[in-house]
Amino acid sequence: MSEEQQVTLLTESTAGPRRLSHLNVLESESVHVFRESAAQFERSALLFSGGKDSIVMLHLALKAFWPVPLPFGLLHVDTGHNFPEVIAYRDRVVARHGLRLTVARVQDFIDDGRLRERPDGSRNTLQTVPLLDAIARGRLGALFGGGRRDEEKARAKERVFSLRDEFGAWDPRRQRPELWSLYNGRRRGGEHVRVFPLSNWTELDVWEYIARERIDLPEIYFTHRREVFHRDGMWLAAGDWGGPADGESLERRQVRYRTVGDMSCTGAVDSHAATVDEVITEIAASTLTERGATRADDQLSEAAMEDRKREGYF
C-alpha cells in the first residue's frame, strides 16, 4: 500500500460519521413514511393533481418502492376548472409510469344533484364530497397528500399520520404523538388516515429537490404570458368558470404560478423566472407563503382552512 493510500485510509477512519445533506435527510424521512404506510395499510392512494408537491411526492414514492411498481394508485379530485397544462401533464406522467389513476369529478356530483354550483363559480370547496366518496368506494385506509407545515396555520397543526373519523373530519385533539418517527396507523371501522410525507419540507426545499433530481414540471410554474384580470388583490386567469365579471378587464402579463389549484381561486404572480434556479432565487427573497400570496380560498377568514379540514377537506 502506498503512502498516499495509507493517508487516505487514516483520514477516512478519523473523520467521523458522514453527515447527510438537508435534502437527503428529508428524502430519507419521506421514503420511510411511504414504506411504513405500505406496511400498515392494505389499501391506499396518492393524491395527484399535477402540482409540484404531488409531483415531488410521486417521485419519492417511486424511489421508495423501486424497482417494483407502486403498491397503490393515484387519485385526483378534478374540479373541472383545472389549468389545461396541468391536466395534460398529469396524463403524461400516468402514461409514462404505467400508473393507475382514479378521477373523482366534481361535475358528476353537480350533474346528479349531490352538489350545487357556488354563485362565485369556485369549486375548490366542493372537492370534499367527491373526495370522501372516493375514499369510501375504494375502502381506503390511507391517503397520501402533499401538505406541508409551512403552507398555512392549520396545516402546521398536522401530524404526519393524520387520523380522520368516519365522516372524514379532522379533530386536532385526536392526533397522536409521533416521537422517534413512530407512526400509529391504527383506526376503527370507517376511519382512515391522511399521510403527509412532505410535512417537514418547505417550498424552497421542494424547489431545491426539483433542481437536484431534475424533475420535469408543467410549464405553468415558469414565466409565460397569460391573460389575467385583477380581483381581490390577485391576478386570476380567464376561464369557463366565470371570470372575468363585468367591470373586470383582461390584461396580458408576464406571470407564473407558485401553487396550482382551481382556476377560480389560484392567483398568478408577476415573474420573469424562466428556470428552476431563477424560481429558487425568487422564492428565497419572498416574504409571503405561496398560499398566502396566491390562494383566495385561504383568505376568506383566519380559520378558512381549518374549517374545511374539519369537514373532511384534505
C-alpha positions as CSV (number, residue, x, y, z in Angstrom):
1,M,0.0,0.0,0.0
2,S,1.4,3.4,-1.0
3,E,1.9,6.2,1.5
4,E,-0.9,8.2,-0.2
5,Q,-3.4,5.4,0.2
6,Q,-2.4,5.0,3.9
7,V,-3.0,8.7,4.5
8,T,-6.4,8.4,2.7
9,L,-7.5,5.5,4.9
10,L,-6.3,7.2,8.1
11,T,-8.2,10.4,7.1
12,E,-11.4,8.4,6.4
13,S,-11.2,6.4,9.7
14,T,-10.8,9.6,11.8
15,A,-13.2,11.8,10.0
16,G,-16.2,10.5,12.0
17,P,-19.7,9.6,10.6
18,R,-20.7,11.1,7.3
19,R,-23.4,13.8,7.6
20,L,-26.4,13.6,5.2
21,S,-27.3,16.8,3.4
22,H,-30.5,18.6,4.4
23,L,-32.3,17.3,1.2
24,N,-31.1,13.8,1.8
25,V,-32.5,13.8,5.3
26,L,-35.9,15.0,4.1
27,E,-35.8,12.4,1.3
28,S,-34.9,9.6,3.7
29,E,-37.7,10.6,6.0
30,S,-40.3,10.7,3.2
31,V,-39.2,7.3,1.9
32,H,-39.6,5.9,5.4
33,V,-43.1,7.3,5.7
34,F,-44.1,5.7,2.4
35,R,-42.7,2.3,3.4
36,E,-44.2,2.4,6.9
37,S,-47.6,3.3,5.4
38,A,-47.4,0.4,3.0
39,A,-46.6,-1.9,5.9
40,Q,-49.6,-0.7,7.9
41,F,-52.4,-0.1,5.3
42,E,-53.8,-2.7,2.9
43,R,-55.4,-0.1,0.6
44,S,-54.2,3.4,0.0
45,A,-53.9,6.0,-2.8
46,L,-51.8,9.0,-3.6
47,L,-53.5,12.3,-4.3
48,F,-52.1,13.6,-7.5
49,S,-53.1,16.8,-9.1
50,G,-50.1,17.6,-11.3
51,G,-49.0,20.3,-8.9
52,K,-45.4,20.5,-7.8
53,D,-45.9,19.0,-4.3
54,S,-47.8,16.0,-5.6
55,I,-45.1,15.6,-8.4
56,V,-42.3,15.5,-5.8
57,M,-44.4,13.2,-3.6
58,L,-44.8,10.7,-6.5
59,H,-41.1,11.0,-7.3
60,L,-40.3,10.0,-3.7
61,A,-42.9,7.1,-3.8
62,L,-41.4,5.7,-7.0
63,K,-38.0,5.8,-5.3
64,A,-39.3,4.2,-2.1
65,F,-40.6,1.1,-3.9
66,W,-38.3,0.9,-7.0
67,P,-37.8,-1.5,-8.8
68,V,-41.3,-2.9,-8.1
69,P,-44.4,-1.0,-9.2
70,L,-46.2,1.3,-6.7
71,P,-48.4,-0.7,-4.3
72,F,-51.1,1.9,-4.7
73,G,-52.8,4.0,-7.3
74,L,-53.3,7.8,-7.8
75,L,-56.4,9.8,-7.0
76,H,-57.3,13.2,-8.5
77,V,-60.3,15.2,-7.4
78,D,-61.0,17.2,-10.6
79,T,-63.0,20.4,-10.1
80,G,-63.4,20.8,-13.8
81,H,-61.8,24.2,-13.5
82,N,-58.2,23.0,-13.6
83,F,-55.5,24.5,-15.7
84,P,-55.2,22.6,-19.1
85,E,-51.4,22.5,-18.9
86,V,-51.6,20.7,-15.5
87,I,-54.2,18.1,-16.6
88,A,-52.1,17.4,-19.7
89,Y,-49.0,16.9,-17.5
90,R,-51.0,14.6,-15.2
91,D,-52.0,12.3,-18.0
92,R,-48.4,12.2,-19.5
93,V,-47.0,11.1,-16.1
94,V,-49.6,8.4,-15.6
95,A,-48.9,7.0,-19.1
96,R,-45.1,7.3,-18.7
97,H,-45.0,5.2,-15.5
98,G,-48.0,3.0,-16.2
99,L,-49.9,4.1,-13.1
100,R,-53.5,3.5,-12.1
101,L,-55.4,6.8,-11.9
102,T,-58.9,7.3,-10.4
103,V,-60.5,10.7,-11.2
104,A,-63.3,11.9,-8.9
105,R,-65.1,14.7,-10.9
106,V,-66.9,17.5,-9.1
107,Q,-69.0,17.9,-12.3
108,D,-70.5,14.5,-11.8
109,F,-71.8,15.4,-8.4
110,I,-73.2,18.7,-9.7
111,D,-75.0,16.8,-12.5
112,D,-76.7,14.3,-10.2
113,G,-77.7,16.9,-7.6
114,R,-75.4,15.9,-4.8
115,L,-73.6,19.3,-5.1
116,R,-74.7,22.7,-6.1
117,E,-72.7,25.3,-8.0
118,R,-71.5,28.2,-6.0
119,P,-72.5,31.8,-7.1
120,D,-68.9,32.9,-7.4
121,G,-68.1,29.9,-9.7
122,S,-65.4,28.5,-7.4
123,R,-65.4,24.7,-7.0
124,N,-62.4,24.4,-4.7
125,T,-64.6,23.9,-1.6
126,L,-66.8,21.4,-3.5
127,Q,-64.0,18.8,-3.5
128,T,-64.8,17.4,-0.1
129,V,-67.8,15.3,-1.1
130,P,-66.2,13.7,-4.1
131,L,-63.0,13.0,-2.1
132,L,-64.9,11.3,0.8
133,D,-66.9,9.3,-1.8
134,A,-63.8,8.1,-3.5
135,I,-62.3,7.1,-0.1
136,A,-65.5,5.1,0.7
137,R,-65.7,3.4,-2.7
138,G,-62.1,2.4,-2.6
139,R,-62.3,1.4,1.1
140,L,-59.0,3.3,1.6
141,G,-57.2,3.1,4.8
142,A,-54.7,5.8,3.9
143,L,-54.5,8.7,1.5
144,F,-51.2,10.4,0.8
145,G,-51.2,14.2,0.4
146,G,-48.6,16.8,-0.4
147,G,-49.5,19.2,2.5
148,R,-46.5,20.9,4.2
149,R,-46.4,22.6,7.6
150,D,-45.0,25.9,6.2
151,E,-48.0,26.5,3.9
152,E,-50.7,27.6,6.3
153,K,-51.5,27.8,10.1
154,A,-54.0,24.8,10.1
155,R,-51.6,22.6,8.2
156,A,-48.9,23.4,10.8
157,K,-51.0,21.5,13.3
158,E,-51.0,18.3,11.3
159,R,-49.1,15.1,12.2
160,V,-47.5,13.0,9.5
161,F,-50.2,10.4,10.1
162,S,-53.4,12.4,10.5
163,L,-56.4,10.4,11.8
164,R,-59.8,11.2,10.3
165,D,-63.1,9.9,11.7
166,E,-65.9,8.0,9.9
167,F,-67.1,11.3,8.4
168,G,-63.6,12.3,7.2
169,A,-63.4,15.0,9.7
170,W,-60.1,16.2,11.4
171,D,-60.0,16.7,15.2
172,P,-56.7,18.1,16.5
173,R,-57.4,16.6,19.9
174,R,-57.3,13.1,18.5
175,Q,-54.0,13.4,16.8
176,R,-51.3,11.1,18.1
177,P,-47.7,11.9,19.2
178,E,-45.0,10.8,16.8
179,L,-41.9,10.5,19.0
180,W,-38.9,9.0,17.3
181,S,-40.7,8.9,14.0
182,L,-43.0,6.1,15.2
183,Y,-46.3,6.4,13.3
184,N,-49.5,4.9,14.6
185,G,-51.9,4.0,11.8
186,R,-54.5,2.1,14.0
187,R,-58.1,3.1,13.3
188,R,-61.6,1.9,13.9
189,G,-64.1,0.9,11.3
190,G,-64.9,3.7,8.9
191,E,-61.9,5.8,9.9
192,H,-58.9,6.5,7.7
193,V,-55.6,8.2,7.9
194,R,-54.2,11.1,5.8
195,V,-50.5,10.7,5.4
196,F,-48.2,13.7,4.7
197,P,-44.7,12.6,3.6
198,L,-43.7,16.2,2.9
199,S,-44.7,17.6,6.3
200,N,-41.3,18.8,7.2
201,W,-40.4,20.2,3.7
202,T,-40.7,23.9,2.8
203,E,-41.5,25.4,-0.6
204,L,-37.8,26.2,-1.0
205,D,-36.9,22.6,-0.1
206,V,-39.3,21.3,-2.8
207,W,-37.8,23.5,-5.5
208,E,-34.2,22.7,-4.5
209,Y,-35.1,19.0,-4.6
210,I,-36.7,19.5,-8.1
211,A,-33.4,21.1,-9.2
212,R,-31.3,18.3,-7.8
213,E,-33.4,15.5,-9.2
214,R,-34.1,17.3,-12.5
215,I,-37.8,16.7,-12.1
216,D,-40.0,17.8,-15.0
217,L,-42.8,20.2,-14.2
218,P,-45.8,21.7,-16.0
219,E,-44.8,24.9,-17.9
220,I,-47.3,26.9,-15.8
221,Y,-44.7,27.1,-13.0
222,F,-42.4,29.2,-15.1
223,T,-42.8,32.6,-16.6
224,H,-45.2,32.9,-19.5
225,R,-47.6,35.4,-21.0
226,R,-51.2,34.9,-19.9
227,E,-54.5,36.8,-20.0
228,V,-55.4,37.6,-16.4
229,F,-57.6,40.0,-14.5
230,H,-57.4,41.6,-11.1
231,R,-59.7,40.6,-8.3
232,D,-59.2,40.9,-4.5
233,G,-55.5,41.7,-4.8
234,M,-54.8,38.7,-7.1
235,W,-54.3,38.0,-10.8
236,L,-56.8,35.3,-11.8
237,A,-56.9,33.6,-15.2
238,A,-59.8,33.9,-17.5
239,G,-61.8,30.7,-18.0
240,D,-65.2,29.0,-18.3
241,W,-65.6,29.1,-14.5
242,G,-67.0,32.7,-14.8
243,G,-64.1,35.2,-14.9
244,P,-63.8,38.0,-15.6
245,A,-67.0,39.6,-14.4
246,D,-68.5,42.9,-15.6
247,G,-66.1,45.7,-14.8
248,E,-63.0,43.4,-14.7
249,S,-60.7,43.9,-17.7
250,L,-58.3,41.4,-19.1
251,E,-54.5,42.1,-19.2
252,R,-51.8,40.1,-20.8
253,R,-49.0,39.9,-18.3
254,Q,-45.8,38.0,-17.7
255,V,-46.7,35.6,-14.9
256,R,-46.1,32.2,-13.3
257,Y,-47.8,30.2,-10.6
258,R,-46.4,29.3,-7.2
259,T,-49.2,26.8,-6.5
260,V,-51.8,25.1,-8.7
261,G,-55.5,24.6,-7.9
262,D,-58.9,25.6,-9.1
263,M,-58.6,28.5,-11.6
264,S,-61.2,30.5,-9.8
265,C,-59.1,30.9,-6.6
266,T,-55.5,30.4,-7.7
267,G,-53.6,33.6,-8.4
268,A,-50.6,34.2,-10.6
269,V,-47.6,36.2,-9.6
270,D,-45.7,38.7,-11.8
271,S,-42.4,36.9,-12.6
272,H,-39.6,36.6,-15.1
273,A,-38.3,33.4,-13.6
274,A,-37.9,31.0,-16.6
275,T,-35.7,28.3,-15.0
276,V,-35.7,26.3,-11.8
277,D,-32.7,28.2,-10.5
278,E,-34.4,31.5,-11.1
279,V,-37.5,30.3,-9.3
280,I,-35.4,29.3,-6.3
281,T,-33.8,32.8,-6.2
282,E,-37.3,34.4,-6.4
283,I,-38.7,32.2,-3.6
284,A,-35.7,32.8,-1.3
285,A,-36.4,36.5,-1.5
286,S,-40.2,36.2,-0.9
287,T,-41.7,37.2,2.4
288,L,-45.1,35.6,1.6
289,T,-46.0,31.9,1.7
290,E,-47.3,30.5,-1.6
291,R,-50.9,30.0,-0.3
292,G,-50.9,33.4,1.4
293,A,-49.9,35.1,-1.8
294,T,-51.9,33.1,-4.3
295,R,-54.9,31.3,-2.8
296,A,-58.1,33.3,-2.5
297,D,-59.9,30.4,-0.6
298,D,-57.5,30.7,2.3
299,Q,-58.1,34.4,2.6
300,L,-61.8,34.1,3.4
301,S,-61.0,34.0,7.2
302,E,-58.2,33.2,9.6
303,A,-59.8,29.7,10.1
304,A,-60.8,29.0,6.5
305,M,-58.5,26.0,6.0
306,E,-59.2,24.6,9.5
307,D,-62.9,24.8,9.0
308,R,-62.6,22.9,5.7
309,K,-60.4,20.3,7.3
310,R,-63.0,19.6,10.0
311,E,-65.5,19.0,7.2
312,G,-63.2,16.4,5.6
313,Y,-61.2,18.5,3.2
314,F,-57.6,17.5,2.7
